[in-house]
């Protein structure tokens, strides 16, 4: 088993137990283990009807990410696209802004989120 093998197996077993008991809300974020958490969630939900789970992820607008700093209005949509790819799904149910300090400024972040509203889903034609 690889770096996360035993952990992934334990998480899969726990998810199935919780899902079978009616718990269907999953919280993750792009910054949890550099996206591995989203990849693991994608593996968890691939065997259940997508509409039967609620997936929440978070965007972290870090100054260490050139795209977030240089293109703050586009950063939330670009990030959620990458999150959806890691999750292996065409949409994210809930997107939150992770953290409270954003060098881009709240106005840029809010504009980016507003511009992306309704675009956080991928249809047959892509984003």
C-alpha positions as CSV (number, residue, x, y, z in Angstrom):
1,X,0.0,0.0,0.0
2,X,1.2,3.5,-0.9
3,X,1.6,6.5,1.3
4,X,-2.1,6.8,1.9
5,X,-3.1,3.2,1.3
6,X,-4.2,2.2,4.8
7,X,-5.7,5.5,5.5
8,X,-7.7,5.5,2.2
9,X,-9.0,2.0,3.0
10,X,-10.1,3.1,6.5
11,X,-11.7,6.3,5.1
12,X,-13.6,4.2,2.4
13,X,-14.9,1.9,5.1
14,X,-16.0,4.8,7.3
15,X,-17.6,6.6,4.4
16,X,-19.6,3.5,3.4
17,X,-20.8,3.0,7.0
18,X,-21.8,6.7,7.3
19,X,-23.4,6.8,3.8
20,X,-25.5,3.7,4.5
21,X,-26.6,5.4,7.8
22,X,-27.8,8.4,5.8
23,X,-25.0,10.8,6.3
24,X,-24.2,12.3,2.9
25,X,-22.3,15.6,3.5
26,X,-18.6,15.7,2.7
27,X,-16.3,18.6,3.4
28,X,-12.9,18.9,1.8
29,X,-10.6,21.6,0.5
30,X,-7.9,22.1,-2.2
31,X,-5.3,22.7,0.5
32,X,-5.9,19.5,2.5
33,X,-2.8,17.5,1.7
34,X,-2.3,19.4,-1.6
35,X,-5.5,18.2,-3.2
36,X,-5.2,14.6,-2.1
37,X,-8.3,15.0,0.1
38,X,-10.3,16.0,-3.0
39,X,-8.9,13.0,-4.9
40,X,-9.9,10.7,-2.1
41,X,-13.4,12.1,-1.9
42,X,-13.7,11.6,-5.6
43,X,-12.9,7.9,-5.1
44,X,-15.4,7.7,-2.3
45,X,-18.3,9.2,-4.3
46,X,-17.7,7.4,-7.6
47,X,-19.7,4.4,-6.6
48,X,-22.8,6.2,-5.3
49,X,-25.3,8.4,-7.2
50,X,-23.7,11.8,-7.4
51,X,-26.9,13.5,-6.5
52,X,-27.1,11.5,-3.3
53,X,-24.1,13.3,-1.7
54,X,-23.4,17.0,-0.9
55,X,-19.8,17.9,-1.6
56,X,-18.4,21.1,-0.1
57,X,-14.9,22.3,-1.0
58,X,-12.9,25.5,-0.3
59,X,-10.8,27.8,-2.4
60,X,-7.8,29.3,-0.6
61,X,-6.6,32.4,-2.4
62,X,-2.9,32.4,-1.4
63,X,-0.3,34.9,-2.4
64,X,1.9,31.8,-3.0
65,X,-0.3,30.9,-6.0
66,X,0.6,33.2,-8.9
67,X,-2.8,32.8,-10.5
68,X,-4.6,33.9,-7.4
69,X,-2.4,37.0,-7.0
70,X,-2.2,38.0,-10.7
71,X,-5.7,37.2,-11.7
72,X,-7.8,37.5,-8.5
73,X,-11.2,37.8,-10.3
74,X,-10.6,34.6,-12.3
75,X,-9.0,32.7,-9.4
76,X,-12.1,31.2,-7.8
77,X,-13.5,29.8,-11.0
78,X,-10.1,28.4,-12.1
79,X,-9.7,26.8,-8.7
80,X,-13.1,25.2,-8.6
81,X,-12.5,23.7,-12.0
82,X,-9.4,22.1,-10.7
83,X,-11.2,20.9,-7.6
84,X,-14.0,19.3,-9.7
85,X,-11.3,17.5,-11.7
86,X,-9.7,16.1,-8.6
87,X,-13.1,15.2,-7.2
88,X,-13.9,13.4,-10.5
89,X,-17.3,15.2,-10.7
90,X,-18.9,17.8,-13.0
91,X,-19.9,20.1,-10.2
92,X,-19.4,21.1,-6.6
93,X,-22.4,21.6,-4.4
94,X,-20.9,24.3,-2.1
95,X,-17.8,26.4,-2.6
96,X,-16.4,28.4,0.3
97,X,-13.6,30.9,0.6
98,X,-11.0,29.3,2.9
99,X,-9.4,31.5,5.4
100,X,-10.0,35.1,6.2
101,X,-7.0,37.0,4.8
102,X,-6.9,37.4,1.0
103,X,-4.3,39.6,-0.5
104,X,-6.5,40.1,-3.5
105,X,-9.0,42.1,-1.5
106,X,-12.5,41.1,-0.7
107,X,-13.9,43.1,-3.7
108,X,-11.9,41.1,-6.2
109,X,-12.8,37.8,-4.5
110,X,-16.5,38.7,-4.4
111,X,-16.5,39.8,-8.1
112,X,-14.8,36.5,-9.0
113,X,-17.4,34.5,-7.1
114,X,-20.2,36.5,-8.6
115,X,-18.8,36.1,-12.1
116,X,-18.5,32.4,-11.6
117,X,-22.0,31.9,-10.1
118,X,-23.8,29.3,-12.2
119,X,-20.5,28.4,-14.0
120,X,-19.3,26.1,-11.3
121,X,-20.9,23.2,-13.1
122,X,-19.5,21.4,-16.1
123,X,-21.9,20.4,-18.8
124,X,-21.3,18.2,-21.9
125,X,-19.5,21.1,-23.6
126,X,-17.1,21.7,-20.7
127,X,-17.1,24.7,-18.5
